[in-house]
Amino acid sequence: MDKPLFFPKRIAIGTAVLALFVAAIAWRSVSTGSTFPSAAAPTLLVAAMLVVKWAAPRIPWIEIALCAALILVVHTVAHLSQWIPATWLADKVIELFCLLGFGAYWVAKGYIPASANH
């Protein structure tokens, strides 16, 4: 069986770029005295999905779009609910669907190796 087309170095590069983005947002928030923008979290998660697509080109764009849409919907519902534990719950729901749902499916289809889904 062929190994899946997967580039772990691209995950490392993408993670570094996203970390620099978070550091820049945090530095701007601290230097201006403003709060961390609430749109940063879903934006970073959707950007992470683009990094996953870059690292595993076999994953279909429609599945990346579905995962990104799920992230945005869950985050929006949690944000609009005004219930404090909703943010924590949304984080767990996103983790559950992305890792156990999409991640396990991508491993089963051979898009990513099992060791990459953690």
CYANA upper distance limits for C-alpha pairs under 8 A (distance plus 0.5 A):
  3 LYS  CA    113 PRO  CA      8.34
  4 PRO  CA    110 GLY  CA      6.29
  4 PRO  CA    111 TYR  CA      6.27
  4 PRO  CA    112 ILE  CA      6.43
  4 PRO  CA    113 PRO  CA      7.00
  5 LEU  CA     56 ALA  CA      6.75
  5 LEU  CA     57 PRO  CA      7.62
  5 LEU  CA     58 ARG  CA      7.38
  5 LEU  CA    111 TYR  CA      7.47
  5 LEU  CA    112 ILE  CA      7.78
  6 PHE  CA     55 ALA  CA      6.19
  6 PHE  CA     56 ALA  CA      5.21
  6 PHE  CA     57 PRO  CA      7.83
  6 PHE  CA    111 TYR  CA      8.06
  6 PHE  CA    112 ILE  CA      6.64
  6 PHE  CA    113 PRO  CA      8.06
  7 PHE  CA     11 ILE  CA      7.58
  7 PHE  CA     55 ALA  CA      5.35
  7 PHE  CA     56 ALA  CA      7.00
  8 PRO  CA     12 ALA  CA      7.09
  8 PRO  CA     55 ALA  CA      7.00
  9 LYS  CA     13 ILE  CA      6.71
  9 LYS  CA     55 ALA  CA      8.31
 10 ARG  CA     14 GLY  CA      6.45
 10 ARG  CA     51 VAL  CA      7.90
 10 ARG  CA     54 TRP  CA      7.47
 10 ARG  CA     55 ALA  CA      5.70
 11 ILE  CA     15 THR  CA      6.47
 11 ILE  CA     51 VAL  CA      6.93
 11 ILE  CA     52 VAL  CA      7.35
 11 ILE  CA     55 ALA  CA      6.40
 12 ALA  CA     16 ALA  CA      6.70
 13 ILE  CA     17 VAL  CA      6.78
 14 GLY  CA     18 LEU  CA      6.65
 14 GLY  CA     48 ALA  CA      8.07
 14 GLY  CA     51 VAL  CA      6.12
 15 THR  CA     19 ALA  CA      6.54
 15 THR  CA     48 ALA  CA      8.28
 15 THR  CA     51 VAL  CA      8.43
 16 ALA  CA     20 LEU  CA      6.72
 17 VAL  CA     21 PHE  CA      6.78
 18 LEU  CA     22 VAL  CA      6.75
 18 LEU  CA     44 LEU  CA      7.59
 18 LEU  CA     47 ALA  CA      8.32
 18 LEU  CA     48 ALA  CA      8.20
 19 ALA  CA     23 ALA  CA      6.61
 20 LEU  CA     24 ALA  CA      6.59
 21 PHE  CA     25 ILE  CA      6.77
 22 VAL  CA     26 ALA  CA      6.54
 23 ALA  CA     27 TRP  CA      6.46
 24 ALA  CA     28 ARG  CA      6.58
 25 ILE  CA     29 SER  CA      6.60
 25 ILE  CA     36 PHE  CA      7.71
 26 ALA  CA     30 VAL  CA      6.64
 26 ALA  CA     36 PHE  CA      7.17
 27 TRP  CA     31 SER  CA      6.45
 28 ARG  CA     32 THR  CA      6.47
 28 ARG  CA     34 SER  CA      8.48
 29 SER  CA     33 GLY  CA      6.18
 29 SER  CA     34 SER  CA      5.37
 29 SER  CA     35 THR  CA      6.18
 29 SER  CA     36 PHE  CA      6.31
 30 VAL  CA     34 SER  CA      7.15
 30 VAL  CA     35 THR  CA      8.34
 36 PHE  CA     40 ALA  CA      8.10
 39 ALA  CA     43 THR  CA      6.69
 40 ALA  CA     44 LEU  CA      6.49
 41 ALA  CA     45 LEU  CA      6.82
 42 PRO  CA     46 VAL  CA      6.58
 42 PRO  CA     71 ILE  CA      7.11
 42 PRO  CA     72 LEU  CA      6.53
 42 PRO  CA     75 HIS  CA      7.21
 43 THR  CA     47 ALA  CA      6.56
 44 LEU  CA     48 ALA  CA      6.51
 45 LEU  CA     49 MET  CA      6.92
 45 LEU  CA     68 ALA  CA      8.07
 45 LEU  CA     71 ILE  CA      7.72
 46 VAL  CA     50 LEU  CA      7.09
 46 VAL  CA     68 ALA  CA      5.77
 46 VAL  CA     71 ILE  CA      7.79
 47 ALA  CA     51 VAL  CA      6.90
 48 ALA  CA     52 VAL  CA      6.76
 49 MET  CA     53 LYS  CA      6.78
 49 MET  CA     64 ILE  CA      6.89
 49 MET  CA     67 CYS  CA      8.19
 49 MET  CA     68 ALA  CA      7.29
 50 LEU  CA     54 TRP  CA      6.66
 50 LEU  CA     64 ILE  CA      7.99
 51 VAL  CA     55 ALA  CA      6.63
 52 VAL  CA     56 ALA  CA      6.44
 53 LYS  CA     57 PRO  CA      5.87
 53 LYS  CA     58 ARG  CA      8.25
 53 LYS  CA     59 ILE  CA      6.77
 53 LYS  CA     61 TRP  CA      8.27
 53 LYS  CA     64 ILE  CA      7.63
 56 ALA  CA    111 TYR  CA      7.03
 56 ALA  CA    112 ILE  CA      6.91
 57 PRO  CA    111 TYR  CA      8.47
 58 ARG  CA    111 TYR  CA      6.03
 59 ILE  CA     63 GLU  CA      7.53
 59 ILE  CA     64 ILE  CA      7.83
 59 ILE  CA    106 TRP  CA      7.76
 59 ILE  CA    111 TYR  CA      6.28
 60 PRO  CA     64 ILE  CA      7.20
 61 TRP  CA     65 ALA  CA      6.59
 62 ILE  CA     66 LEU  CA      6.60
 63 GLU  CA     67 CYS  CA      6.66
 63 GLU  CA    102 PHE  CA      8.48
 64 ILE  CA     68 ALA  CA      6.61
 65 ALA  CA     69 ALA  CA      6.48
 66 LEU  CA     70 LEU  CA      6.62
 67 CYS  CA     71 ILE  CA      6.79
 67 CYS  CA     98 CYS  CA      7.35
 67 CYS  CA    102 PHE  CA      7.77
 68 ALA  CA     72 LEU  CA      6.79
 69 ALA  CA     73 VAL  CA      6.55
 70 LEU  CA     74 VAL  CA      6.55
 70 LEU  CA     94 ILE  CA      8.10
 71 ILE  CA     75 HIS  CA      6.57
 71 ILE  CA     94 ILE  CA      6.60
 72 LEU  CA     76 THR  CA      6.47
 73 VAL  CA     77 VAL  CA      6.60
 74 VAL  CA     78 ALA  CA      6.65
 74 VAL  CA     90 ALA  CA      6.52
 74 VAL  CA     93 VAL  CA      8.18
 74 VAL  CA     94 ILE  CA      7.64
 75 HIS  CA     79 HIS  CA      6.54
 75 HIS  CA     87 THR  CA      8.09
 75 HIS  CA     90 ALA  CA      6.77
 76 THR  CA     80 LEU  CA      6.53
 77 VAL  CA     81 SER  CA      6.53
 78 ALA  CA     82 GLN  CA      7.74
 78 ALA  CA     83 TRP  CA      7.99
 78 ALA  CA     86 ALA  CA      5.57
 78 ALA  CA     87 THR  CA      6.16
 78 ALA  CA     90 ALA  CA      6.60
 79 HIS  CA     86 ALA  CA      8.04
 79 HIS  CA     87 THR  CA      7.56
 81 SER  CA     86 ALA  CA      7.70
 82 GLN  CA     86 ALA  CA      8.14
 83 TRP  CA     87 THR  CA      8.40
 85 PRO  CA     89 LEU  CA      6.66
 86 ALA  CA     90 ALA  CA      6.33
 87 THR  CA     91 ASP  CA      6.72
 88 TRP  CA     92 LYS  CA      7.00
 89 LEU  CA     93 VAL  CA      6.67
 90 ALA  CA     94 ILE  CA      6.53
 91 ASP  CA     95 GLU  CA      6.64
 92 LYS  CA     96 LEU  CA      6.48
 93 VAL  CA     97 PHE  CA      6.66
 94 ILE  CA     98 CYS  CA      6.37
 95 GLU  CA     99 LEU  CA      6.23
 95 GLU  CA    100 LEU  CA      8.17
 96 LEU  CA    100 LEU  CA      5.86
 96 LEU  CA    101 GLY  CA      7.26
 97 PHE  CA    101 GLY  CA      5.06
 97 PHE  CA    102 PHE  CA      6.90
 98 CYS  CA    102 PHE  CA      5.52
 98 CYS  CA    103 GLY  CA      6.39
 99 LEU  CA    103 GLY  CA      5.08
 99 LEU  CA    104 ALA  CA      7.00
 99 LEU  CA    117 ASN  CA      7.09
 99 LEU  CA    118 HIS  CA      7.47
100 LEU  CA    104 ALA  CA      5.79
100 LEU  CA    105 TYR  CA      8.39
101 GLY  CA    105 TYR  CA      6.63
102 PHE  CA    106 TRP  CA      6.53
103 GLY  CA    107 VAL  CA      6.74
103 GLY  CA    117 ASN  CA      6.27
104 ALA  CA    108 ALA  CA      6.64
104 ALA  CA    114 ALA  CA      8.48
104 ALA  CA    117 ASN  CA      7.71
105 TYR  CA    109 LYS  CA      6.64
106 TRP  CA    110 GLY  CA      6.59
106 TRP  CA    111 TYR  CA      5.61
106 TRP  CA    112 ILE  CA      6.43
107 VAL  CA    111 TYR  CA      6.41
107 VAL  CA    112 ILE  CA      5.66
107 VAL  CA    113 PRO  CA      6.29
107 VAL  CA    114 ALA  CA      6.04
107 VAL  CA    117 ASN  CA      8.03
112 ILE  CA    116 ALA  CA      7.11
112 ILE  CA    117 ASN  CA      8.16
113 PRO  CA    117 ASN  CA      7.79
